[in-house]
């Protein structure tokens, strides 16, 4: 008989589609898929005016967020009322979107309630009030784990992973005649010097670049518009970005300083045997790290080191090491 699961996940870049595909491949029956953080619309003009007043006069930037969370609570409560039989498992990504009462209601609908906080607790501190409700609570940020492991007996450290729902994709994509570098991320002014230094070196080495930066109107990077960078206002979906990773030989990754862990992109390069260039030094601590496959820069980009790195053949890793970071292994671990 199929195991049943309730999946509650933010609608970030439609990543829920990859979760669903992988769970179904593993034989799970998803009895409820609920996506939080959907595009929010004010219920009334008065809500919009109140938010404007609180934001501009009272400097309260949480009013709209609280409205969104209340809306998520209401929608999830309604969806759970249609779940008649207890699920074997429930997985909540980013539980901080919900109230304690809603999480407690969810717990009554499942035999095992698990959470994954893929953002730091200091960014979303209200999640601390929810940890004790879960059977197992997994933390992406290693600093969070060190800080809270003595307070909560149900917290565990865990990394991100790569999706393995399409076994035909899990092959070596690196042997392409034409080399191309791929990056997609948010426009952050402090990164731009490194971005342009990398582009300059890639141009010198006759390596084409596919650099995509997402920005919003209030931070329009006008002074960079004539560069080789693709400035985009509509993000790619997770699966669209994954296709770009597959088509490239080299992938860039910039560390997010508000976290202490490895991004999904790093595990995608592991999955598809891509060369990785990153400024996240933590990657050196992992068993899949190889200087042939991963170049880490911390303060500045050394042109000669980059050139030497790109001239090396990709080192094929042991299958056991690679499989350890698959979604299948990840799910089996969190639900054990």
Residue pairs with C-beta under 8 A, 6 or more apart in sequence:
2 27
2 28
2 29
3 27
3 28
3 29
3 88
3 89
4 28
4 29
4 30
4 31
4 85
4 87
4 88
4 89
5 23
5 28
5 29
5 30
5 31
5 87
5 88
5 89
5 90
5 91
6 30
6 31
6 32
6 34
6 83
6 87
6 89
6 90
6 91
6 106
6 109
6 110
7 16
7 19
7 20
7 23
7 30
7 32
7 33
7 34
7 90
7 91
8 32
8 34
8 36
8 76
8 90
8 91
8 92
8 93
8 106
9 15
9 16
9 19
9 33
9 34
9 35
9 36
9 91
9 92
9 93
9 94
10 35
10 36
10 37
10 93
10 94
10 97
11 35
11 36
11 37
11 38
12 37
12 238
13 235
13 236
13 237
13 238
13 241
14 237
14 238
14 239
15 238
16 33
16 35
17 237
17 238
17 239
18 163
18 165
18 238
18 239
18 242
19 163
19 327
20 30
20 33
21 163
21 165
21 166
22 163
22 164
22 165
22 327
22 328
22 331
23 30
23 331
24 30
24 165
25 165
26 328
26 331
28 89
31 83
31 85
31 87
32 79
32 80
32 82
32 83
32 87
34 75
34 76
34 79
36 72
36 76
36 94
36 97
36 98
37 68
37 72
37 94
37 97
40 64
40 67
40 68
40 71
42 48
42 51
42 67
47 67
50 63
51 63
51 64
51 67
54 60
54 63
55 61
55 63
55 64
68 97
69 97
69 98
69 99
72 97
72 98
73 98
73 99
73 101
73 102
76 98
76 102
76 106
77 102
77 105
80 105
80 106
80 109
83 109
86 109
86 110
86 111
87 109
87 110
87 111
88 110
88 111
88 112
89 110
89 111
89 112
89 114
89 335
90 106
90 107
90 109
90 110
90 112
90 113
90 114
91 114
91 115
91 116
91 334
92 98
92 103
92 106
92 113
92 114
92 115
92 116
92 134
93 115
93 116
93 118
94 116
94 117
94 118
94 119
94 124
95 103
95 115
95 117
95 127
95 130
95 134
96 117
96 119
96 124
96 126
96 127
96 130
98 130
100 129
100 130
100 133
103 113
103 130
103 133
103 134
104 133
106 113
107 113
107 133
107 134
112 135
112 136
112 335
113 133
113 134
113 135
114 134
114 135
114 136
114 137
114 138
114 334
114 335
115 130
115 131
115 134
115 136
115 137
115 138
116 138
116 140
116 158
116 334
117 124
117 127
117 137
117 138
117 139
117 140
117 141
117 144
118 140
118 160
119 140
119 141
119 259
120 140
120 141
120 143
120 144
120 258
120 259
120 260
121 127
121 128
121 139
121 141
121 144
121 147
121 148
122 144
123 258
128 148
131 137
131 148
131 152
131 154
131 155
132 152
132 154
134 154
135 154
136 154
136 156
136 334
137 152
137 154
137 155
137 156
138 155
138 156
138 157
138 158
138 334
139 145
139 148
139 155
139 156
139 157
139 158
140 158
140 159
140 160
140 259
140 261
141 259
141 260
141 261
142 157
142 260
142 261
142 282
143 260
144 260
145 155
145 156
145 157
148 155
149 155
158 330
158 333
158 334
159 261
159 262
159 267
159 325
160 261
160 262
160 263
160 264
160 266
160 267
161 264
161 267
161 325
161 326
161 327
161 329
161 330
162 264
162 267
162 268
162 270
162 271
162 325
162 326
162 327
163 242
163 271
163 326
163 327
164 170
164 271
164 326
164 327
164 328
165 327
169 246
169 271
169 272
170 271
170 272
171 272
171 273
172 272
172 273
172 314
172 316
173 246
173 247
173 249
173 272
173 273
173 274
174 249
174 272
174 273
174 274
174 275
174 314
176 249
178 208
179 207
179 208
179 249
179 250
179 310
180 207
180 208
180 209
180 210
180 247
180 248
180 249
180 250
181 198
181 202
181 207
181 208
181 209
181 210
181 211
181 248
181 249
181 250
181 251
181 252
181 277
182 210
182 211
182 244
182 245
182 247
182 248
182 250
182 251
182 252
183 195
183 210
183 211
183 212
183 251
183 252
183 253
183 254
184 212
184 213
184 214
184 235
184 236
184 241
184 244
185 191
185 212
185 213
185 214
185 254
186 213
186 214
186 215
187 213
187 214
187 215
187 219
187 221
187 231
188 254
189 221
191 254
192 221
192 224
194 254
194 279
194 301
195 211
195 213
195 229
196 227
197 300
197 301
198 252
198 277
198 301
198 306
199 209
199 211
199 227
199 228
199 229
201 301
201 303
201 306
201 307
202 208
202 209
203 209
203 228
204 303
205 307
205 310
207 250
207 310
209 228
210 230
210 244
210 248
211 228
211 229
211 230
211 252
212 229
212 230
212 231
212 232
212 236
213 221
213 229
213 230
213 231
213 232
214 232
214 233
214 235
215 221
215 231
215 232
215 233
216 233
217 233
221 231
224 231
225 231
236 244
242 268
245 251
245 265
245 268
245 269
245 272
245 274
246 272
248 274
249 274
249 275
250 274
250 275
250 276
250 277
250 310
251 265
251 268
251 269
251 274
251 275
251 276
251 277
252 277
252 278
253 263
253 265
253 266
253 269
253 276
253 277
253 278
253 279
253 280
254 278
254 279
254 280
255 263
255 278
255 279
255 280
256 263
260 282
261 282
262 280
262 282
262 283
262 286
263 280
265 276
266 276
266 278
266 280
266 283
267 325
268 274
269 275
269 276
269 293
269 294
270 288
270 317
270 322
270 325
271 322
271 325
271 326
273 293
273 314
273 316
275 293
275 294
275 295
275 309
275 310
275 314
276 283
276 293
276 294
276 295
277 294
277 295
277 297
277 306
277 309
278 294
278 295
278 296
278 297
279 296
279 297
279 298
280 296
281 296
281 298
283 289
283 294
283 296
284 294
284 296
287 321
287 324
288 317
288 321
288 322
288 325
290 315
290 317
291 309
292 309
292 312
292 313
292 314
292 315
293 314
293 315
293 317
295 305
295 306
295 309
297 305
323 329
